[in-house]
Amino acid sequence: MSRSTFLLHTEQQLVDDFSATINDIFGDYPYLVGSALERPDYRDIDLRIILADDEFDELYALVNIEMIGIAISLWGQKATGLPIDFQIQRRSNANQNYKGVRNCMGMRPTAGVRLNEHPDNRPIKQPHTEGGDR
């Protein structure tokens, strides 16, 4: 049986939650790529946001894409405690130059939902009974 990723379940949850935030920023979900999909001794967790060519070009004209990637990598490392390597890629370049597997992250139903706000983590309201409160 093959694995889709070599991340532990808890690590995948952390990366999913972080990826949901990336989606809030860019309007696209990042992809897990690289060695964490291929082998258990991965060095880092490669996350890539792949933007449409025109969106990438607009962003590239405004900011230093590499520095944004470094900043988000550092933020991801602090937020998750994991060795996140985040990069922004132009779709046509990514499709032409990187043929490996991509695993879309951040789409779990609970990704990015604060634990206390998720319906499964709320107490069930008990009907009021005669005889007063405890």
FENJOUR-V728337 format. One record per residue. N is the residue number from 1. RES is the residue in one letter. NEAR is the number of other C-alpha atoms within 10 Angstrom. Layout:
BEGIN
N & RES & NEAR
N & RES & NEAR
END
This chain:
BEGIN
1 & M & 3
2 & S & 5
3 & R & 9
4 & S & 12
5 & T & 18
6 & F & 16
7 & L & 17
8 & L & 10
9 & H & 10
10 & T & 9
11 & E & 15
12 & Q & 16
13 & Q & 19
14 & L & 19
15 & V & 28
16 & D & 24
17 & D & 22
18 & F & 21
19 & S & 27
20 & A & 22
21 & T & 19
22 & I & 20
23 & N & 17
24 & D & 11
25 & I & 10
26 & F & 13
27 & G & 12
28 & D & 18
29 & Y & 24
30 & P & 30
31 & Y & 19
32 & L & 26
33 & V & 19
34 & G & 21
35 & S & 16
36 & A & 18
37 & L & 20
38 & E & 16
39 & R & 13
40 & P & 12
41 & D & 9
42 & Y & 15
43 & R & 13
44 & D & 14
45 & I & 22
46 & D & 20
47 & L & 26
48 & R & 24
49 & I & 24
50 & I & 22
51 & L & 21
52 & A & 13
53 & D & 14
54 & D & 11
55 & E & 13
56 & F & 16
57 & D & 12
58 & E & 10
59 & L & 14
60 & Y & 14
61 & A & 9
62 & L & 8
63 & V & 10
64 & N & 10
65 & I & 16
66 & E & 14
67 & M & 11
68 & I & 14
69 & G & 19
70 & I & 16
71 & A & 15
72 & I & 18
73 & S & 21
74 & L & 18
75 & W & 15
76 & G & 22
77 & Q & 18
78 & K & 12
79 & A & 14
80 & T & 17
81 & G & 13
82 & L & 16
83 & P & 16
84 & I & 22
85 & D & 20
86 & F & 26
87 & Q & 20
88 & I & 21
89 & Q & 19
90 & R & 17
91 & R & 17
92 & S & 12
93 & N & 11
94 & A & 15
95 & N & 12
96 & Q & 8
97 & N & 9
98 & Y & 11
99 & K & 8
100 & G & 11
101 & V & 13
102 & R & 16
103 & N & 17
104 & C & 17
105 & M & 23
106 & G & 26
107 & M & 15
108 & R & 12
109 & P & 8
110 & T & 17
111 & A & 19
112 & G & 21
113 & V & 14
114 & R & 10
115 & L & 12
116 & N & 9
117 & E & 10
118 & H & 11
119 & P & 11
120 & D & 10
121 & N & 10
122 & R & 10
123 & P & 7
124 & I & 8
125 & K & 6
126 & Q & 6
127 & P & 6
128 & H & 8
129 & T & 7
130 & E & 6
131 & G & 6
132 & G & 6
133 & D & 6
134 & R & 3
END
